Amino acid sequence: MTAESPSAPATPPAAPPAGRDQTLLLLVRHGETPTTGMLLPGRAPGLHLSDRGRAQAERIAERLAGLPVDGIYSSPLERTCETAEPTAARTGLEVTPDAGLIECDFGEWTGAALADLVALPEWHTVQHSPASFSFPAGESFVAMQERMVRALEGLCAAHAGGVVVCFSHADPIKAAVAHALGTQLDRFQRITISPGSVSVISCVDGQAPAVMMVNSTSDALSGLRAS
């Protein structure tokens, strides 16, 4: 968990392996909200995209043009579902809510100001030893990662050889990328996932996952799948 940051430079799409046995998981962080960078909203209901966030959602849909999408899934929170709407409209697919993609349960920290949280002694553990931390009356980072990875494995199996777009949140996406990289969870805070960014994991049966892209915010995505 980190304070939400401005978009980072895009990473160009990597050349995909040949063959339709490759399943692509596109992990999209929701667009900005009025509390981005100020509060820790967690799973609290009623938080919607800002004007900038809605523009980011439209840009995601534009970037996906030309890429054959087989399924669209979203965390059930409003900000992720709203980010998915333009992609659903362009592809003609429905958005399927998936609780496995939901934000980490921050428990008693939900709704807290980030400026107050960084002053807590526990913040050092959150940033440097997250694998040992559980949010008061909430979820642990280990449980969050296990839940997110399990959800993605299920979607990969359900759409084998296809392209799946998953709208989620910064920490679950960071944890999924760290898992795919074989990186220890205690190092996942070193990964940046900006609002409206796309990260891509390639899955081939019998092989370790491959991370093709992290925190991309601008380039067209059609090159991820050879025509």
C-alpha positions in Angstrom: 0.0 0.0 0.0 1.4 3.3 -1.0 0.1 6.8 -1.7 -1.4 6.9 -5.1 1.0 8.5 -7.6 0.8 10.2 -11.0 1.1 8.0 -14.1 4.5 6.7 -14.9 6.0 6.5 -18.5 4.5 3.7 -20.5 6.3 0.4 -21.2 6.0 -0.7 -24.8 4.3 -4.0 -25.4 6.7 -7.0 -25.6 6.5 -9.4 -28.5 4.2 -12.2 -27.5 5.1 -15.8 -27.9 3.5 -17.5 -30.9 0.5 -19.8 -30.6 -3.0 -19.6 -29.1 -2.0 -21.6 -26.0 -1.0 -18.2 -24.5 -3.5 -16.6 -22.2 -3.1 -12.9 -21.6 -4.3 -11.3 -18.3 -4.5 -7.5 -18.6 -4.6 -6.1 -15.0 -6.0 -2.6 -15.1 -6.0 -0.3 -12.1 -9.1 1.9 -11.8 -9.0 5.6 -12.7 -8.5 8.4 -10.3 -11.1 9.4 -7.8 -11.6 12.6 -5.7 -9.6 10.9 -2.9 -6.6 9.7 -4.9 -3.4 10.4 -3.0 -5.3 11.7 0.1 -7.3 8.9 1.7 -7.3 5.1 2.0 -10.8 4.2 0.8 -10.4 0.5 0.8 -13.7 -1.3 0.3 -15.9 1.6 1.5 -18.9 2.0 -0.9 -19.9 5.2 -2.7 -16.5 6.3 -4.2 -16.8 7.2 -7.9 -14.3 8.3 -10.6 -13.3 11.9 -10.9 -13.4 13.6 -14.3 -9.8 12.7 -14.8 -10.6 9.1 -13.8 -13.4 8.9 -16.4 -11.0 10.2 -19.1 -8.5 7.5 -18.0 -11.3 4.9 -18.4 -12.0 6.0 -21.9 -8.3 6.0 -22.7 -8.0 2.4 -21.6 -10.8 1.4 -24.0 -9.1 3.2 -26.8 -5.8 1.5 -26.1 -7.5 -1.9 -26.4 -8.8 -1.3 -29.9 -7.8 -4.1 -32.2 -7.1 -6.5 -29.4 -9.5 -9.5 -29.3 -10.9 -9.5 -25.8 -12.6 -12.7 -24.5 -13.8 -11.5 -21.1 -14.0 -8.4 -18.8 -14.0 -8.8 -15.1 -14.0 -6.2 -12.3 -13.7 -5.8 -8.6 -17.3 -5.1 -7.5 -16.5 -1.6 -6.2 -17.9 1.4 -8.0 -14.6 2.9 -9.1 -13.5 -0.3 -10.8 -16.8 -1.0 -12.5 -17.0 2.5 -13.8 -13.5 2.2 -15.2 -14.5 -1.0 -17.0 -17.7 0.5 -18.6 -16.0 2.1 -21.7 -14.2 -1.1 -22.4 -17.4 -3.0 -22.2 -19.2 -0.6 -24.5 -16.4 -0.8 -27.1 -16.2 -4.6 -27.1 -19.9 -5.4 -26.6 -19.0 -7.6 -23.7 -20.6 -7.5 -20.2 -18.6 -6.7 -17.1 -18.6 -9.6 -14.7 -18.0 -8.7 -11.1 -15.4 -10.9 -9.4 -14.9 -10.5 -5.6 -11.4 -12.0 -6.0 -10.3 -8.8 -7.7 -11.5 -6.5 -4.9 -9.3 -4.1 -2.9 -7.5 -5.2 0.2 -9.6 -5.0 3.3 -7.9 -2.3 5.3 -10.1 -2.9 8.3 -9.9 -0.1 10.8 -7.7 1.9 8.5 -10.4 2.2 5.9 -11.1 5.9 5.1 -8.0 7.1 7.0 -5.9 10.0 5.7 -2.6 8.8 4.3 -0.9 11.8 6.0 -2.0 10.3 9.3 -1.1 6.7 8.4 2.5 7.5 7.5 3.1 8.8 11.0 2.2 5.4 12.5 5.0 3.0 13.5 3.1 0.2 11.7 3.6 2.1 8.4 7.3 1.0 8.3 6.1 -2.6 8.4 3.6 -2.0 5.7 6.2 -0.6 3.4 9.2 -2.9 4.2 7.8 -6.1 5.7 4.3 -6.4 4.3 4.3 -10.2 4.4 4.1 -10.0 8.2 1.4 -7.4 8.4 -2.4 -7.7 8.9 -4.6 -4.7 8.9 -6.5 -4.2 12.2 -9.8 -6.1 11.8 -8.9 -6.5 8.2 -7.0 -8.6 5.7 -3.3 -9.5 5.6 -1.2 -8.8 2.6 -0.5 -12.6 2.3 -4.3 -13.3 2.2 -4.8 -10.6 -0.3 -2.1 -12.0 -2.6 -3.4 -15.5 -2.3 -7.0 -14.4 -3.1 -5.9 -12.3 -6.1 -3.7 -15.0 -7.5 -6.4 -17.6 -7.1 -8.9 -15.4 -8.9 -6.6 -14.8 -11.8 -5.8 -18.5 -12.1 -9.5 -19.2 -12.3 -10.0 -16.6 -15.0 -7.0 -18.0 -16.9 -8.5 -21.5 -16.9 -11.9 -20.2 -17.9 -10.5 -18.3 -20.9 -7.6 -20.5 -21.9 -5.8 -19.1 -24.9 -7.8 -15.9 -24.8 -7.4 -12.3 -23.6 -8.9 -11.3 -20.2 -9.2 -7.8 -19.0 -9.3 -7.5 -15.2 -10.1 -4.2 -13.5 -8.7 -4.1 -9.9 -6.7 -2.0 -7.5 -3.1 -1.0 -6.9 -2.2 -3.4 -4.1 -3.8 -6.5 -5.5 -2.2 -5.9 -8.9 1.2 -5.3 -7.4 0.9 -8.5 -5.4 -0.1 -10.4 -8.6 2.8 -9.0 -10.6 5.2 -9.8 -7.7 3.9 -13.4 -7.7 4.2 -13.8 -11.4 7.8 -12.4 -11.2 8.7 -14.8 -8.4 9.4 -11.8 -6.2 9.0 -12.0 -2.5 5.9 -10.3 -1.2 8.1 -8.2 1.1 9.4 -6.5 -2.1 6.1 -5.8 -3.8 6.0 -2.2 -2.6 8.8 -1.5 -5.1 6.3 -2.0 -7.9 4.4 1.1 -9.1 0.8 0.7 -10.4 -0.6 4.1 -11.4 -4.3 5.0 -11.8 -5.5 3.9 -15.3 -2.4 1.8 -15.9 -2.3 -1.6 -17.6 0.0 -4.5 -16.6 0.1 -7.8 -18.5 0.8 -11.3 -17.4 1.2 -14.1 -20.0 0.2 -17.6 -19.0 1.1 -20.8 -20.9 0.1 -24.2 -19.5 3.0 -26.0 -17.9 5.2 -22.9 -17.8 5.8 -20.2 -15.2 3.9 -17.0 -15.9 5.7 -14.2 -17.8 5.3 -10.5 -17.0 5.1 -8.7 -20.4 4.2 -5.2 -19.2 4.0 -3.2 -16.0 2.3 0.2 -15.3 1.8 1.1 -19.0 -0.3 4.2 -19.5 -0.2 5.3 -23.1 0.7 2.9 -25.9 -1.8 0.9 -28.0 -2.2 -2.7 -26.8 -3.2 -4.4 -30.0 0.4 -5.7 -30.5 0.1 -8.0 -27.5 -1.7 -10.5 -29.7 -0.3 -11.4 -33.1 -3.1 -11.3 -35.8 
